[in-house]
């Protein structure tokens, strides 16, 4: 029952329900332990007659059961902790793989048409209020109803917000200085908080 109480209440932070369930479990198990000791161990094996309702043996039985339950609970919590850590690790690896996948397909809806493009085809993205323009390698421009913030969310890590109105693909950088970045024939303003380290690592790995 302890294995049911922990995931059902404790993990969900329903502490009051867990405490009530634990108390019921403790009293029930203690009473059953006392009955076993009285009828099986003391009378059948030791041939000793004792008072079944004596509170001291009942209390000792509850303490014994409580100790056993605590050991089992610690083991179960440790199992849940390891499982959760494994799940977090798997999700992190999946997100990392997704972020670094050059063949990641981006779905863009523009003028009642749906476009599927590879993220590697994107040169940069320009924010225009409630719309964003995607500039592609083939010189195509796709205008989408979106914010610049929402446009950045599904993209891999080598896409950075260069300026409040621009997102760039750092793998497409031709050159840069402290004022702007060149991507092919496009000159894009550079924000004051953008360091050279934010521009160079992904470029050097391509």
N, C-alpha and C positions, 0 to 999 in steps of 0.2 A: 504493500500500500504506500510505503514511503516513496517508492519509485514513481508512483502516480501523483503524489502530493507535490513533489518538487517541480516537475514540469507544468503541472496543472495550475499551481498557485504561486509558489515561490519565485519561479522564473518570470512570471507575469506580474510580480510585485503586488500580489494580492495577499498581503501579510496577515491580515485578520483571518481570512478564510484558511490560510495555511496553519495559523496557530490553533484554530478550533479543530481542524482535521488532525493535527499532530497530537493535541490533547486527547481526543477521542481514541486515536490509535494507541496512545500510551496507556490509557486506562484499560482499554479492551485487551491489549496484549498482556498487560500486567495481571489482570484477572484470570486470563486463560493460563498464564504461566503458573499462577498460584493454584489453580485447579489441577493442573498437571502434577505439580509438586505434591499436592495433598493426596490425590487419589492414586497416582502411579508410583511416585518415588517414595513417599513416606509410608503409605499403608501397604503397598504391594512389595516393595523392595526392602524397606527397613522395618516394616511391621510396627510402625510408630503411629499412635493415634494423637492427632493435634486438632486444635480448634480451627476450622476452615475460615471463620470470620475474624481471626486474629489479625489486627491491622499491621503488626510488625512484619510478618512474612509477605503480606500483600505489598507493603511499601518497599521491601527489599526486592520483590519481583519487578516492581515498576522501575526501580533504579537499574536493575540488570537489563531490562528491556530497553530502557532509555539509552544505556551505554551502547547496546547493540545497534539501535536505530541510528545513533549519532555516527558510528563507524560506517554504517551502510550509506547514510546521507552524504558524508564527506566523499565517499567513493563515487556516488552518483553525481554530485556537484563537480567533482574533478573530471568525470566522463563528459559531462555537458560542456565544461570549460574547454576541454581538448577538441570536442566536436565543433564548438563555436569558433575556436581559433583556426581550425582546418577550413571551415566555411569562409571565414574572412580572408584567409590566404588564397583560397581558390578564386574568390571574387576579385581580389586585388590583382592576381595574375591574369585573369580574364580581361580586366579593365586595362591593364598595362599592355597586353597583347593587342587589344582593340585600339588603344591610343597610338601604338607604333605600327599599325598595319597600313602600308602604303596603298593597298587595294581596297580600303574601306570605301563603300559606296554611300554617297550622300544623296538623299532624295530632296529635290527642290520642286516646288509647285509655283508655276509662273504662267499667267495668261491662260488659265484653265488647262494647262498641260503639266504633266509630271515628268521631270528630268531625273535620270539616275547618272551621276557622274562620280568618277573616282576622286578621292580627296587630293591625289597627286596632280590632278589636272588644274586645281585651283591655284592661281597666282596670288591673288589677294581679294579681300572683301571690303567693300566700301559701305558705310552706314549712311543712310539718307532719311533720318527720322524714323518713320514706321516701315521703311523699306530698306533692303540691302541689295547691293549689286555684287554679283559673283563674276570676277574676271578670270577667264580660263586660258589655257595654253593655246588654244586654237583661235584666240582673239574674240571668242564669243563672250557676250555679256548676258547674264541671266538676272533679272530683277525679281525679288521675292518679298512678299509681305512678312516682315520679321524685324526684330531688333538686333542690333549688333551683338548684344550679350547672348541672345538665344542662338545666333549663328555660330558663336564660338564653342558652345557646349558640346556638340557631338564630334568636334574635330580632334585629331591627334595632338600630342604635346608639342610638335614642331610648328604648330600654328600659334602665333602670339598676337596679342592686341597691341599693335605698335603705337597707336594713337587712339583717342576716344572714338574716332570715326573709321578706323582702319584695322583690319586683321590681315596679317601676311603669312604666307607659307615660307618659312625661313630657308627651306631647301631650294627655293627659287631666287634667292638673293643674288644679284650680280655684284653690287658694291654698296657701300654706305659711308656716311660721315656722321658728325654729331647732329646734323639738322634733318637729314632725310635718308631714305633707302631706295636704291634702284633695283627694280625687278623688270628685267628686259628694258623696254622703252618707257616704263612707268616710273615716275618719281613720287614717292610717298612720304609725307611728313613724319618725323620721328618724335615721339613723346620724350620729355625731359627725363623721365624715370626709366627709360629703356637703356640698359647697359650693353656694352659690346658682347659680354658673355651670353646674353640672351639671344644674340643674333648669330654668333659664330659656331656653337657646338654642333647644331644640326646641319649647318652648311658644310662643315668639315667632314661629316660622316657620310655625305652623299656621294 
